[in-house]
Amino acid sequence: MPRSIVPVNLADRLSQFSELWSQKTVATLNDYEIKLAKVKGEFVWHTHPDTDELFLVVSGRLTIQLREADVVLEPGELFVVPRGVEHCPVATEETAILLCEPAGTLNTGDAGGPLTRATETLD
Amino acid sequence: MPRSIVPVNLADRLSQFSELWSQKTVATLNDYEIKLAKVKGEFVWHTHPDTDELFLVVSGRLTIQLREADVVLEPGELFVVPRGVEHCPVATEETAILLCEPAGTLNTGDAGGPLTRATETLD
């Protein structure tokens, strides 16, 4: 009987933190990070000049505001914000999201400011 | 009122195909692809020498057999097979998975054989 490796359970990892707008790395894929975050309210308009950014909603409802359109994501829906495209996530209820992007990508992109957070690793 | 962009709904995309072990690209992230597949039965032992490979189970139950351990994934669970690690996915029931890896990664890795399929794009 082979030994068993425990995978990453998203609900379990989400139960390990409560702070908002703080990205937690749960896995790495080459030089990319798979991250979880809880969000509520409006973030800040920003751009990632060097990378696309994947959003997948786990629970709740996320609107990714773009300058020319809104993208509304329900659980089980994903959207990739292309590199260089200004965006501002907003959620009226607490929403859990999975992100995938290169390690080192800053949450506030080129905007900086008080919502900037270093990514932490959840074990 | 801004116009609305429709995101990728995983359940909707999964309803668009029925074939097993055939990866469908639903989004791209830089030079990576986000893919969906339906699997049942045992795949083939293989290795991706140049890349890690992310598996996230959407529905069903997937066992990723490694030579030294098994990883059992329920819905909402993910695992990254490190590059160079031999693995063989198996599912006793039909299981829907999301994969993320660099574009051009072959489903059968270094093993080749009759289960090799080109990745198709789902619009």
gemmi code that builds the backbone of each chain (N, CA, C; Angstrom):
import gemmi

chains = {
    "A": [
        ("MET", (0.876, -1.196, 0.000), (0.000, 0.000, 0.000), (0.902, 1.231, 0.000)),
        ("PRO", (0.832, 2.080, -1.035), (1.694, 3.260, -1.060), (1.274, 4.242, 0.019)),
        ("ARG", (2.225, 5.052, 0.462), (1.845, 6.092, 1.407), (1.021, 7.146, 0.681)),
        ("SER", (0.372, 7.977, 1.433), (-0.546, 8.938, 0.853), (-0.022, 10.357, 1.068)),
        ("ILE", (-0.121, 11.182, 0.040), (0.233, 12.600, 0.146), (-1.064, 13.393, 0.199)),
        ("VAL", (-1.153, 14.309, 1.123), (-2.371, 15.106, 1.276), (-2.315, 16.290, 0.311)),
        ("PRO", (-3.332, 16.444, -0.530), (-3.323, 17.585, -1.462), (-3.715, 18.875, -0.750)),
        ("VAL", (-3.737, 19.964, -1.494), (-4.171, 21.261, -0.969), (-5.691, 21.343, -1.055)),
        ("ASN", (-6.339, 21.417, 0.096), (-7.793, 21.572, 0.128), (-8.107, 23.066, 0.266)),
        ("LEU", (-8.761, 23.615, -0.738), (-8.949, 25.073, -0.761), (-9.779, 25.550, 0.428)),
        ("ALA", (-10.845, 24.836, 0.765), (-11.691, 25.259, 1.895), (-10.900, 25.218, 3.202)),
        ("ASP", (-10.087, 24.173, 3.345), (-9.258, 24.068, 4.555), (-8.287, 25.241, 4.644)),
        ("ARG", (-7.617, 25.542, 3.566), (-6.654, 26.647, 3.573), (-7.356, 27.983, 3.841)),
        ("LEU", (-8.544, 28.138, 3.260), (-9.275, 29.396, 3.478), (-9.691, 29.558, 4.935)),
        ("SER", (-9.866, 28.438, 5.639), (-10.268, 28.526, 7.053), (-9.111, 28.958, 7.948)),
        ("GLN", (-7.908, 29.009, 7.367), (-6.722, 29.320, 8.170), (-6.427, 30.820, 8.290)),
        ("PHE", (-7.208, 31.646, 7.611), (-6.960, 33.095, 7.735), (-8.259, 33.861, 7.507)),
        ("SER", (-8.267, 35.079, 8.002), (-9.483, 35.878, 7.862), (-9.213, 37.266, 7.280)),
        ("GLU", (-7.966, 37.699, 7.278), (-7.689, 39.065, 6.811), (-8.028, 39.217, 5.334)),
        ("LEU", (-8.427, 40.415, 4.986), (-8.860, 40.699, 3.618), (-7.703, 41.246, 2.781)),
        ("TRP", (-7.773, 40.985, 1.458), (-6.834, 41.556, 0.490), (-5.391, 41.158, 0.779)),
        ("SER", (-5.201, 39.977, 1.367), (-3.857, 39.498, 1.666), (-3.690, 38.135, 1.001)),
        ("GLN", (-2.772, 38.041, 0.063), (-2.651, 36.821, -0.734), (-1.791, 35.790, -0.018)),
        ("LYS", (-2.293, 34.547, 0.006), (-1.604, 33.443, 0.668), (-1.234, 32.390, -0.367)),
        ("THR", (0.030, 32.079, -0.488), (0.477, 31.078, -1.452), (0.204, 29.674, -0.910)),
        ("VAL", (-0.485, 28.869, -1.706), (-0.786, 27.490, -1.286), (-0.057, 26.454, -2.129)),
        ("ALA", (0.512, 26.870, -3.254), (1.273, 25.937, -4.101), (2.108, 26.755, -5.076)),
        ("THR", (3.174, 26.148, -5.563), (3.951, 26.776, -6.621), (3.955, 25.867, -7.842)),
        ("LEU", (4.017, 26.498, -9.001), (3.987, 25.804, -10.284), (5.103, 26.423, -11.118)),
        ("ASN", (6.237, 25.749, -11.206), (7.423, 26.357, -11.802), (7.683, 27.693, -11.086)),
        ("ASP", (7.762, 28.790, -11.822), (7.985, 30.081, -11.164), (6.677, 30.860, -10.939)),
        ("TYR", (5.563, 30.151, -10.961), (4.263, 30.760, -10.675), (3.808, 30.373, -9.266)),
        ("GLU", (2.929, 31.194, -8.720), (2.322, 30.884, -7.430), (0.809, 30.737, -7.576)),
        ("ILE", (0.272, 29.748, -6.849), (-1.173, 29.594, -6.702), (-1.496, 30.190, -5.338)),
        ("LYS", (-2.380, 31.192, -5.332), (-2.619, 31.945, -4.109), (-4.113, 32.011, -3.817)),
        ("LEU", (-4.440, 32.144, -2.544), (-5.820, 32.370, -2.120), (-5.910, 33.741, -1.470)),
        ("ALA", (-7.066, 34.362, -1.589), (-7.307, 35.633, -0.906), (-8.788, 35.742, -0.578)),
        ("LYS", (-9.065, 36.462, 0.506), (-10.431, 36.847, 0.832), (-10.551, 38.347, 0.589)),
        ("VAL", (-11.606, 38.724, -0.077), (-11.752, 40.138, -0.436), (-13.162, 40.612, -0.122)),
        ("LYS", (-13.280, 41.870, 0.202), (-14.583, 42.521, 0.383), (-14.358, 44.017, 0.255)),
        ("GLY", (-15.282, 44.669, -0.430), (-15.103, 46.086, -0.689), (-14.371, 46.300, -2.005)),
        ("GLU", (-13.879, 47.511, -2.187), (-13.220, 47.855, -3.446), (-11.715, 47.920, -3.222)),
        ("PHE", (-10.954, 47.342, -4.146), (-9.488, 47.376, -4.060), (-9.015, 48.695, -4.670)),
        ("VAL", (-7.913, 48.696, -5.360), (-7.362, 49.918, -5.928), (-7.135, 49.653, -7.429)),
        ("TRP", (-7.346, 50.662, -8.234), (-7.061, 50.534, -9.665), (-5.555, 50.349, -9.850)),
        ("HIS", (-5.189, 49.314, -10.605), (-3.762, 49.061, -10.816), (-3.563, 48.231, -12.082)),
        ("THR", (-2.311, 48.124, -12.465), (-1.934, 47.395, -13.675), (-0.729, 46.522, -13.351)),
        ("HIS", (-0.667, 45.346, -13.960), (0.556, 44.548, -13.925), (1.188, 44.632, -15.317)),
        ("PRO", (2.223, 45.460, -15.462), (2.746, 45.707, -16.822), (3.397, 44.481, -17.454)),
        ("ASP", (3.817, 43.508, -16.612), (4.628, 42.404, -17.137), (3.949, 41.055, -17.123)),
        ("THR", (2.710, 40.995, -16.648), (2.102, 39.667, -16.562), (0.584, 39.723, -16.616)),
        ("ASP", (0.008, 38.645, -17.180), (-1.417, 38.377, -17.033), (-1.675, 37.947, -15.586)),
        ("GLU", (-2.942, 37.970, -15.187), (-3.308, 37.581, -13.817), (-4.625, 36.799, -13.868)),
        ("LEU", (-4.580, 35.580, -13.313), (-5.764, 34.708, -13.302), (-6.547, 34.865, -12.007)),
        ("PHE", (-7.855, 35.078, -12.132), (-8.781, 35.084, -10.997), (-9.776, 33.934, -11.173)),
        ("LEU", (-9.947, 33.132, -10.122), (-10.990, 32.090, -10.093), (-11.753, 32.268, -8.787)),
        ("VAL", (-13.067, 32.441, -8.876), (-13.852, 32.634, -7.654), (-14.200, 31.283, -7.032)),
        ("VAL", (-13.895, 31.136, -5.744), (-14.198, 29.910, -4.992), (-15.558, 30.052, -4.308)),
        ("SER", (-15.809, 31.196, -3.688), (-17.118, 31.456, -3.071), (-17.356, 32.959, -3.095)),
        ("GLY", (-18.621, 33.345, -3.058), (-18.959, 34.762, -3.108), (-19.142, 35.232, -4.540)),
        ("ARG", (-18.769, 36.464, -4.789), (-19.023, 37.077, -6.112), (-18.050, 38.234, -6.273)),
        ("LEU", (-17.280, 38.197, -7.341), (-16.259, 39.221, -7.574), (-16.553, 39.963, -8.870)),
        ("THR", (-16.506, 41.275, -8.792), (-16.555, 42.060, -10.022), (-15.154, 42.609, -10.280)),
        ("ILE", (-14.621, 42.294, -11.456), (-13.352, 42.894, -11.872), (-13.713, 44.058, -12.788)),
        ("GLN", (-13.538, 45.263, -12.250), (-13.805, 46.442, -13.055), (-12.622, 46.690, -13.987)),
        ("LEU", (-12.919, 46.818, -15.263), (-11.937, 47.278, -16.240), (-12.401, 48.669, -16.673)),
        ("ARG", (-11.575, 49.416, -17.354), (-11.985, 50.774, -17.724), (-13.147, 50.770, -18.707)),
        ("GLU", (-13.247, 49.704, -19.515), (-14.268, 49.672, -20.554), (-15.364, 48.658, -20.299)),
        ("ALA", (-15.248, 47.890, -19.210), (-16.222, 46.816, -18.994), (-16.089, 46.293, -17.579)),
        ("ASP", (-17.132, 45.604, -17.126), (-17.071, 44.868, -15.873), (-17.091, 43.374, -16.189)),
        ("VAL", (-16.379, 42.602, -15.364), (-16.436, 41.144, -15.459), (-16.941, 40.644, -14.112)),
        ("VAL", (-18.101, 40.015, -14.096), (-18.690, 39.523, -12.846), (-18.463, 38.020, -12.765)),
        ("LEU", (-17.795, 37.591, -11.696), (-17.423, 36.187, -11.527), (-18.183, 35.572, -10.361)),
        ("GLU", (-18.895, 34.505, -10.649), (-19.553, 33.691, -9.628), (-18.625, 32.503, -9.311)),
        ("PRO", (-18.929, 31.734, -8.269), (-18.106, 30.553, -7.976), (-17.996, 29.613, -9.191)),
        ("GLY", (-16.776, 29.133, -9.437), (-16.549, 28.259, -10.584), (-16.338, 29.013, -11.876)),
        ("GLU", (-16.113, 30.318, -11.779), (-15.845, 31.118, -12.982), (-14.471, 31.765, -12.866)),
        ("LEU", (-13.798, 31.860, -13.993), (-12.452, 32.441, -13.998), (-12.320, 33.473, -15.102)),
        ("PHE", (-11.354, 34.356, -14.911), (-11.041, 35.387, -15.904), (-9.563, 35.725, -15.785)),
        ("VAL", (-8.940, 35.947, -16.929), (-7.542, 36.355, -16.944), (-7.477, 37.824, -17.355)),
        ("VAL", (-6.974, 38.658, -16.466), (-6.745, 40.060, -16.811), (-5.449, 40.130, -17.606)),
        ("PRO", (-5.486, 40.594, -18.840), (-4.251, 40.639, -19.636), (-3.245, 41.625, -19.058)),
        ("ARG", (-1.998, 41.345, -19.286), (-0.951, 42.256, -18.815), (-1.209, 43.672, -19.339)),
        ("GLY", (-0.953, 44.638, -18.492), (-1.071, 46.021, -18.930), (-2.474, 46.589, -18.900)),
        ("VAL", (-3.459, 45.764, -18.540), (-4.845, 46.236, -18.528), (-5.210, 46.680, -17.108)),
        ("GLU", (-5.593, 47.942, -16.978), (-5.928, 48.484, -15.672), (-7.206, 47.822, -15.153)),
        ("HIS", (-7.180, 47.443, -13.873), (-8.339, 46.758, -13.300), (-8.466, 47.087, -11.816)),
        ("CYS", (-9.678, 46.894, -11.309), (-9.964, 47.144, -9.894), (-11.021, 46.148, -9.427)),
        ("PRO", (-10.615, 45.154, -8.634), (-11.583, 44.182, -8.114), (-12.470, 44.817, -7.049)),
        ("VAL", (-13.720, 44.368, -7.003), (-14.648, 44.840, -5.981), (-15.621, 43.705, -5.644)),
        ("ALA", (-15.959, 43.592, -4.367), (-16.894, 42.549, -3.929), (-17.809, 43.149, -2.877)),
        ("THR", (-19.107, 42.944, -3.045), (-20.033, 43.492, -2.048), (-20.165, 42.550, -0.855)),
        ("GLU", (-19.958, 41.265, -1.052), (-19.929, 40.309, 0.056), (-18.527, 39.719, 0.135)),
        ("GLU", (-18.187, 39.112, 1.276), (-16.863, 38.508, 1.384), (-16.737, 37.391, 0.358)),
        ("THR", (-15.658, 37.412, -0.379), (-15.477, 36.536, -1.525), (-14.095, 35.899, -1.454)),
        ("ALA", (-14.055, 34.603, -1.725), (-12.783, 33.879, -1.719), (-12.353, 33.632, -3.158)),
        ("ILE", (-11.109, 33.994, -3.457), (-10.613, 33.846, -4.819), (-9.296, 33.093, -4.838)),
        ("LEU", (-9.075, 32.405, -5.943), (-7.788, 31.769, -6.236), (-7.131, 32.590, -7.330)),
        ("LEU", (-5.844, 32.882, -7.147), (-5.079, 33.642, -8.137), (-3.916, 32.792, -8.629)),
        ("CYS", (-3.507, 33.019, -9.850), (-2.298, 32.386, -10.371), (-1.546, 33.411, -11.197)),
        ("GLU", (-0.279, 33.603, -10.849), (0.566, 34.565, -11.566), (2.014, 34.315, -11.152)),
        ("PRO", (2.962, 34.912, -11.841), (4.366, 34.666, -11.497), (4.680, 35.092, -10.065)),
        ("ALA", (5.536, 34.318, -9.406), (5.989, 34.680, -8.065), (6.577, 36.073, -8.099)),
        ("GLY", (6.299, 36.843, -7.066), (6.833, 38.196, -6.982), (5.902, 39.258, -7.515)),
        ("THR", (4.778, 38.838, -8.139), (3.825, 39.827, -8.628), (3.186, 40.532, -7.434)),
        ("LEU", (3.228, 41.841, -7.425), (2.711, 42.616, -6.297), (1.198, 42.763, -6.429)),
        ("ASN", (0.491, 42.634, -5.301), (-0.981, 42.686, -5.360), (-1.505, 44.007, -5.918)),
        ("THR", (-0.791, 45.090, -5.648), (-1.256, 46.395, -6.136), (-0.574, 46.818, -7.440)),
        ("GLY", (0.205, 45.893, -8.022), (0.821, 46.172, -9.317), (1.644, 47.445, -9.294)),
        ("ASP", (1.366, 48.331, -10.258), (2.120, 49.572, -10.388), (1.558, 50.694, -9.510)),
        ("ALA", (0.471, 50.405, -8.780), (-0.195, 51.487, -8.037), (0.417, 51.707, -6.662)),
        ("GLY", (0.892, 50.627, -6.029), (1.418, 50.748, -4.668), (0.347, 51.224, -3.708)),
        ("GLY", (0.768, 51.858, -2.628), (-0.197, 52.400, -1.686), (-0.432, 51.490, -0.496)),
        ("PRO", (-1.368, 51.914, 0.375), (-1.532, 51.241, 1.670), (-2.072, 49.824, 1.582)),
        ("LEU", (-2.651, 49.424, 0.479), (-3.170, 48.050, 0.374), (-2.104, 47.057, -0.092)),
        ("THR", (-0.914, 47.542, -0.372), (0.155, 46.646, -0.813), (0.521, 45.672, 0.309)),
        ("ARG", (0.572, 44.391, -0.011), (0.900, 43.367, 0.966), (1.893, 42.391, 0.346)),
        ("ALA", (2.870, 41.985, 1.126), (3.725, 40.890, 0.691), (2.910, 39.596, 0.707)),
        ("THR", (3.167, 38.735, -0.255), (2.508, 37.433, -0.281), (3.086, 36.550, 0.823)),
        ("GLU", (2.196, 35.872, 1.557), (2.636, 34.938, 2.595), (2.362, 33.513, 2.136)),
        ("THR", (3.101, 32.589, 2.705), (2.906, 31.185, 2.353), (2.102, 30.481, 3.442)),
        ("LEU", (1.056, 29.783, 3.020), (0.253, 28.965, 3.945), (0.711, 27.524, 3.837)),
        ("ASP", (1.085, 26.927, 4.922), (1.526, 25.521, 4.864), (0.374, 24.572, 5.162)),
    ],
    "B": [
        ("MET", (-23.231, 52.907, -17.752), (-23.173, 51.478, -17.407), (-22.148, 50.822, -18.325)),
        ("PRO", (-21.059, 50.303, -17.765), (-20.052, 49.683, -18.630), (-20.600, 48.408, -19.260)),
        ("ARG", (-20.032, 48.041, -20.392), (-20.447, 46.765, -20.973), (-19.880, 45.647, -20.114)),
        ("SER", (-20.397, 44.477, -20.342), (-20.039, 43.345, -19.493), (-19.272, 42.304, -20.303)),
        ("ILE", (-18.226, 41.762, -19.727), (-17.480, 40.676, -20.346), (-17.855, 39.393, -19.623)),
        ("VAL", (-18.144, 38.354, -20.380), (-18.552, 37.079, -19.776), (-17.303, 36.278, -19.416)),
        ("PRO", (-17.175, 35.855, -18.160), (-15.994, 35.074, -17.777), (-16.127, 33.633, -18.245)),
        ("VAL", (-15.125, 32.830, -17.956), (-15.146, 31.397, -18.277), (-15.863, 30.665, -17.149)),
        ("ASN", (-17.002, 30.064, -17.460), (-17.737, 29.268, -16.487), (-17.329, 27.801, -16.674)),
        ("LEU", (-16.713, 27.234, -15.645), (-16.150, 25.887, -15.804), (-17.234, 24.852, -16.113)),
        ("ALA", (-18.373, 24.922, -15.416), (-19.443, 23.948, -15.656), (-19.967, 24.066, -17.086)),
        ("ASP", (-20.095, 25.296, -17.560), (-20.558, 25.509, -18.928), (-19.574, 24.924, -19.937)),
        ("ARG", (-18.295, 25.187, -19.728), (-17.303, 24.662, -20.660), (-17.260, 23.121, -20.609)),
        ("LEU", (-17.422, 22.574, -19.414), (-17.401, 21.106, -19.291), (-18.591, 20.468, -20.007)),
        ("SER", (-19.692, 21.218, -20.121), (-20.876, 20.670, -20.794), (-20.695, 20.630, -22.307)),
        ("GLN", (-19.609, 21.248, -22.796), (-19.413, 21.342, -24.243), (-18.664, 20.157, -24.848)),
        ("PHE", (-18.226, 19.231, -24.006), (-17.534, 18.060, -24.571), (-17.726, 16.857, -23.663)),
        ("SER", (-17.543, 15.676, -24.231), (-17.737, 14.460, -23.445), (-16.562, 13.500, -23.533)),
        ("GLU", (-15.675, 13.703, -24.493), (-14.584, 12.741, -24.660), (-13.640, 12.759, -23.462)),
        ("LEU", (-13.077, 11.592, -23.189), (-12.202, 11.429, -22.031), (-10.744, 11.647, -22.418)),
        ("TRP", (-9.947, 12.121, -21.435), (-8.494, 12.257, -21.576), (-8.101, 13.184, -22.713)),
        ("SER", (-8.950, 14.166, -22.998), (-8.659, 15.131, -24.055), (-8.711, 16.526, -23.444)),
        ("GLN", (-7.595, 17.222, -23.452), (-7.515, 18.503, -22.749), (-8.031, 19.646, -23.621)),
        ("LYS", (-8.865, 20.486, -23.022), (-9.461, 21.625, -23.732), (-8.990, 22.917, -23.075)),
        ("THR", (-8.381, 23.762, -23.845), (-7.899, 25.035, -23.318), (-9.058, 26.016, -23.191)),
        ("VAL", (-9.222, 26.595, -21.989), (-10.304, 27.562, -21.773), (-9.779, 28.965, -21.520)),
        ("ALA", (-8.483, 29.095, -21.253), (-7.892, 30.420, -21.040), (-6.378, 30.285, -21.154)),
        ("THR", (-5.731, 31.399, -21.454), (-4.271, 31.415, -21.431), (-3.812, 32.462, -20.421)),
        ("LEU", (-2.662, 32.185, -19.831), (-2.077, 33.048, -18.796), (-0.602, 33.183, -19.156)),
        ("ASN", (-0.231, 34.290, -19.785), (1.108, 34.421, -20.355), (1.329, 33.228, -21.293)),
        ("ASP", (2.385, 32.447, -21.084), (2.618, 31.289, -21.959), (2.116, 29.992, -21.331)),
        ("TYR", (1.208, 30.124, -20.372), (0.587, 28.953, -19.764), (-0.829, 28.783, -20.291)),
        ("GLU", (-1.334, 27.553, -20.214), (-2.720, 27.289, -20.584), (-3.499, 26.774, -19.376)),
        ("ILE", (-4.744, 27.232, -19.263), (-5.702, 26.690, -18.304), (-6.580, 25.734, -19.117)),
        ("LYS", (-6.603, 24.478, -18.698), (-7.267, 23.456, -19.502), (-8.250, 22.672, -18.647)),
        ("LEU", (-9.278, 22.146, -19.308), (-10.215, 21.238, -18.646), (-10.117, 19.877, -19.296)),
        ("ALA", (-10.368, 18.840, -18.514), (-10.420, 17.488, -19.065), (-11.403, 16.655, -18.256)),
        ("LYS", (-11.994, 15.690, -18.928), (-12.807, 14.664, -18.252), (-12.012, 13.362, -18.315)),
        ("VAL", (-11.927, 12.691, -17.195), (-11.117, 11.468, -17.148), (-11.899, 10.368, -16.453)),
        ("LYS", (-11.633, 9.147, -16.849), (-12.174, 7.964, -16.175), (-11.279, 6.791, -16.547)),
        ("GLY", (-10.995, 5.950, -15.570), (-10.086, 4.837, -15.813), (-8.661, 5.264, -15.499)),
        ("GLU", (-7.723, 4.471, -15.988), (-6.310, 4.731, -15.697), (-5.627, 5.306, -16.933)),
        ("PHE", (-4.814, 6.339, -16.741), (-4.074, 6.952, -17.841), (-2.794, 6.139, -18.046)),
        ("VAL", (-1.718, 6.772, -18.378), (-0.462, 6.084, -18.647), (0.614, 6.722, -17.751)),
        ("TRP", (1.525, 5.934, -17.255), (2.640, 6.478, -16.476), (3.500, 7.351, -17.379)),
        ("HIS", (3.783, 8.555, -16.932), (4.587, 9.451, -17.754), (5.222, 10.527, -16.874)),
        ("THR", (6.113, 11.276, -17.484), (6.857, 12.330, -16.802), (6.882, 13.562, -17.698)),
        ("HIS", (6.823, 14.738, -17.080), (7.099, 15.974, -17.821), (8.469, 16.464, -17.356)),
        ("PRO", (9.489, 16.233, -18.161), (10.848, 16.547, -17.692), (11.094, 18.036, -17.480)),
        ("ASP", (10.297, 18.885, -18.141), (10.614, 20.316, -18.145), (9.624, 21.185, -17.384)),
        ("THR", (8.605, 20.602, -16.797), (7.610, 21.463, -16.135), (6.859, 20.745, -15.026)),
        ("ASP", (6.476, 21.517, -14.007), (5.483, 21.092, -13.036), (4.113, 21.042, -13.733)),
        ("GLU", (3.148, 20.378, -13.091), (1.805, 20.272, -13.677), (0.772, 20.377, -12.554)),
        ("LEU", (-0.134, 21.343, -12.694), (-1.170, 21.557, -11.674), (-2.444, 20.806, -12.019)),
        ("PHE", (-2.968, 20.060, -11.051), (-4.279, 19.405, -11.152), (-5.205, 19.988, -10.084)),
        ("LEU", (-6.407, 20.388, -10.493), (-7.447, 20.817, -9.551), (-8.716, 20.055, -9.918)),
        ("VAL", (-9.285, 19.342, -8.949), (-10.493, 18.557, -9.254), (-11.726, 19.445, -9.137)),
        ("VAL", (-12.542, 19.439, -10.184), (-13.785, 20.205, -10.219), (-14.950, 19.337, -9.740)),
        ("SER", (-15.014, 18.099, -10.211), (-16.038, 17.158, -9.753), (-15.481, 15.753, -9.879)),
        ("GLY", (-16.019, 14.843, -9.082), (-15.526, 13.464, -9.101), (-14.397, 13.274, -8.100)),
        ("ARG", (-13.461, 12.418, -8.456), (-12.383, 12.051, -7.525), (-11.229, 11.515, -8.359)),
        ("LEU", (-10.056, 12.110, -8.174), (-8.886, 11.733, -8.963), (-7.781, 11.230, -8.036)),
        ("THR", (-7.218, 10.088, -8.390), (-6.010, 9.641, -7.703), (-4.829, 9.839, -8.643)),
        ("ILE", (-3.838, 10.605, -8.177), (-2.598, 10.730, -8.935), (-1.616, 9.751, -8.307)),
        ("GLN", (-1.352, 8.684, -9.041), (-0.392, 7.703, -8.554), (1.024, 8.210, -8.821)),
        ("LEU", (1.825, 8.233, -7.783), (3.254, 8.469, -7.925), (3.930, 7.140, -7.593)),
        ("ARG", (5.200, 6.995, -7.879), (5.840, 5.705, -7.625), (5.910, 5.397, -6.135)),
        ("GLU", (5.966, 6.443, -5.315), (6.147, 6.227, -3.875), (4.920, 6.574, -3.055)),
        ("ALA", (3.866, 7.082, -3.680), (2.702, 7.539, -2.914), (1.527, 7.754, -3.861)),
        ("ASP", (0.339, 7.795, -3.264), (-0.853, 8.196, -3.997), (-1.318, 9.558, -3.467)),
        ("VAL", (-1.868, 10.369, -4.366), (-2.491, 11.629, -3.960), (-3.949, 11.550, -4.392)),
        ("VAL", (-4.864, 11.582, -3.448), (-6.289, 11.485, -3.762), (-6.909, 12.873, -3.674)),
        ("LEU", (-7.499, 13.312, -4.772), (-8.055, 14.665, -4.866), (-9.570, 14.615, -4.963)),
        ("GLU", (-10.224, 15.288, -4.031), (-11.675, 15.489, -4.082), (-11.937, 16.862, -4.708)),
        ("PRO", (-13.194, 17.192, -5.025), (-13.486, 18.527, -5.570), (-12.978, 19.631, -4.645)),
        ("GLY", (-12.371, 20.652, -5.246), (-11.819, 21.755, -4.460), (-10.440, 21.455, -3.903)),
        ("GLU", (-9.810, 20.403, -4.394), (-8.454, 20.080, -3.949), (-7.503, 20.104, -5.147)),
        ("LEU", (-6.281, 20.570, -4.895), (-5.296, 20.672, -5.968), (-3.971, 20.071, -5.536)),
        ("PHE", (-3.193, 19.699, -6.549), (-1.852, 19.152, -6.316), (-0.993, 19.492, -7.527)),
        ("VAL", (0.254, 19.823, -7.250), (1.200, 20.096, -8.326), (2.196, 18.930, -8.399)),
        ("VAL", (2.215, 18.240, -9.524), (3.209, 17.192, -9.751), (4.508, 17.887, -10.169)),
        ("PRO", (5.568, 17.719, -9.394), (6.824, 18.395, -9.752), (7.401, 17.861, -11.071)),
        ("ARG", (8.122, 18.722, -11.743), (8.749, 18.305, -13.002), (9.627, 17.073, -12.762)),
        ("GLY", (9.586, 16.165, -13.714), (10.457, 14.999, -13.616), (9.933, 13.877, -12.742)),
        ("VAL", (8.770, 14.081, -12.116), (8.221, 13.041, -11.231), (7.218, 12.201, -12.019)),
        ("GLU", (7.481, 10.902, -12.088), (6.617, 10.006, -12.849), (5.259, 9.899, -12.149)),
        ("HIS", (4.201, 9.960, -12.938), (2.861, 9.920, -12.360), (1.885, 9.276, -13.321)),
        ("CYS", (0.776, 8.795, -12.748), (-0.272, 8.150, -13.546), (-1.621, 8.445, -12.906)),
        ("PRO", (-2.423, 9.330, -13.508), (-3.751, 9.631, -12.963), (-4.714, 8.462, -13.185)),
        ("VAL", (-5.600, 8.266, -12.225), (-6.621, 7.230, -12.353), (-7.890, 7.707, -11.643)),
        ("ALA", (-9.040, 7.402, -12.243), (-10.324, 7.800, -11.653), (-11.297, 6.647, -11.824)),
        ("THR", (-11.966, 6.269, -10.744), (-12.925, 5.171, -10.862), (-14.270, 5.680, -11.377)),
        ("GLU", (-14.589, 6.939, -11.109), (-15.796, 7.553, -11.669), (-15.375, 8.676, -12.616)),
        ("GLU", (-16.276, 9.121, -13.495), (-15.911, 10.218, -14.385), (-15.620, 11.463, -13.551)),
        ("THR", (-14.491, 12.063, -13.827), (-13.973, 13.151, -13.003), (-13.572, 14.304, -13.905)),
        ("ALA", (-13.929, 15.516, -13.480), (-13.579, 16.718, -14.246), (-12.432, 17.428, -13.543)),
        ("ILE", (-11.395, 17.723, -14.299), (-10.218, 18.371, -13.718), (-9.847, 19.626, -14.490)),
        ("LEU", (-9.231, 20.544, -13.762), (-8.622, 21.729, -14.351), (-7.108, 21.550, -14.260)),
        ("LEU", (-6.434, 21.827, -15.356), (-4.970, 21.725, -15.402), (-4.372, 23.078, -15.726)),
        ("CYS", (-3.173, 23.320, -15.252), (-2.443, 24.524, -15.633), (-0.987, 24.143, -15.822)),
        ("GLU", (-0.465, 24.471, -16.994), (0.931, 24.160, -17.319), (1.300, 24.941, -18.585)),
        ("PRO", (2.577, 24.983, -18.917), (2.979, 25.761, -20.094), (2.320, 25.248, -21.376)),
        ("ALA", (1.960, 26.154, -22.257), (1.407, 25.761, -23.552), (2.373, 24.815, -24.239)),
        ("GLY", (1.827, 23.823, -24.884), (2.653, 22.866, -25.610), (3.021, 21.638, -24.804)),
        ("THR", (2.671, 21.624, -23.516), (2.951, 20.436, -22.709), (2.077, 19.289, -23.198)),
        ("LEU", (2.684, 18.167, -23.516), (1.956, 17.024, -24.070), (1.298, 16.240, -22.934)),
        ("ASN", (0.047, 15.803, -23.148), (-0.674, 15.118, -22.069), (0.043, 13.848, -21.606)),
        ("THR", (0.703, 13.158, -22.511), (1.385, 11.918, -22.131), (2.873, 12.133, -21.848)),
        ("GLY", (3.298, 13.396, -21.817), (4.682, 13.695, -21.454), (5.681, 12.951, -22.322)),
        ("ASP", (6.606, 12.267, -21.650), (7.664, 11.553, -22.357), (7.241, 10.159, -22.788)),
        ("ALA", (6.007, 9.762, -22.427), (5.611, 8.374, -22.684), (5.048, 8.185, -24.083)),
        ("GLY", (4.370, 9.196, -24.624), (3.745, 9.050, -25.929), (2.687, 7.962, -25.906)),
        ("GLY", (2.427, 7.344, -27.063), (1.483, 6.245, -27.118), (0.100, 6.676, -27.564)),
        ("PRO", (-0.837, 5.730, -27.571), (-2.152, 5.957, -28.186), (-3.026, 6.972, -27.450)),
        ("LEU", (-2.729, 7.285, -26.207), (-3.541, 8.264, -25.480), (-3.084, 9.702, -25.720)),
        ("THR", (-2.025, 9.882, -26.482), (-1.533, 11.229, -26.767), (-2.575, 12.005, -27.579)),
        ("ARG", (-2.888, 13.202, -27.115), (-3.882, 14.043, -27.807), (-3.342, 15.464, -27.877)),
        ("ALA", (-3.553, 16.091, -29.017), (-3.274, 17.519, -29.112), (-4.303, 18.270, -28.270)),
        ("THR", (-3.867, 19.337, -27.652), (-4.783, 20.175, -26.876), (-5.658, 20.970, -27.833)),
        ("GLU", (-6.958, 21.009, -27.535), (-7.879, 21.801, -28.351), (-8.347, 23.009, -27.561)),
        ("THR", (-8.777, 24.033, -28.276), (-9.270, 25.237, -27.614), (-10.783, 25.254, -27.622)),
        ("LEU", (-11.368, 25.483, -26.457), (-12.827, 25.630, -26.325), (-13.144, 27.113, -26.282)),
        ("ASP", (-13.984, 27.568, -27.176), (-14.344, 29.000, -27.170), (-15.593, 29.237, -26.341)),
    ],
}
model = gemmi.Model(1)
for chain_id, residues in chains.items():
    chain = gemmi.Chain(chain_id)
    for i, (resn, *xyz) in enumerate(residues, 1):
        res = gemmi.Residue()
        res.name, res.seqid = resn, gemmi.SeqId(i, " ")
        for name, pos in zip(("N", "CA", "C"), xyz):
            atom = gemmi.Atom()
            atom.name, atom.element = name, gemmi.Element(name[0])
            atom.pos, atom.b_iso = gemmi.Position(*pos), 0.0
            res.add_atom(atom)
        chain.add_residue(res)
    model.add_chain(chain)
structure = gemmi.Structure()
structure.add_model(model)
structure.setup_entities()
